[in-house]
């Protein structure tokens, strides 16, 4: 199965994947301690984020099982009426969602990069390579993300992401672990062959060829048998 870029018609699928994947995620108990309340908040919350990402970013979709949400270097426009909508959706948990947004924004890396906002795999399909497929699908460099725990940190490290300094969302809140995939250097071009080097190389090749040529047969007296000579070439 190969990832495809989601369109507006895939909104429900993307929302369902995100809500299911993060229902019991690393930050879930801190954001909304009540699992039942969380199940009511996450679908509209992620629908708001997914709508924006499909319009202004890139959402790579792997069937109905996994998705990756990317944004380009150019800052995307803000979500319309975000503060008001967030308050309506999250209710009494608003202050923690606000703290999460503010802290992540204050620590976000500057400079050109692609940003992986979410990598989500539904429960029951995790640890089967879906995340790796999505990470390999869009090899933007450099790229930045925030990992939330040891499991996804290990996944990202296997794909070339390097850890930066972790930080806490609040003084008594969970940690986030920013990671950066640096830009790979362009392949070095072979140096031009100078005239001196060219002459030296030609001379070396000529000498080698002369040494490895099969010597001319030696004429033997008529009463003796002719000995055949053979040569073997060695390939390095």
Protein Blocks (a to p, Z undefined) as FASTA:
>chain_A
ZZddddfklmmmmmmmmmmmmmmmmklmmmmmplklmmmmmmmmmmmmmmmmmmmmccdd
ehjlbccddddfbdcdddehklmmmmmmnmmmmmmmmmmmmmmmmmpcgdjddddfbacd
dehiaonommmmmmmmmmcccdddddfbfklmmmmmmnopacdddddfblmlccdddddd
dddddddddddddfklmmmmmmmmmmmmmmmpccddddddfkbccdddddddddZZ
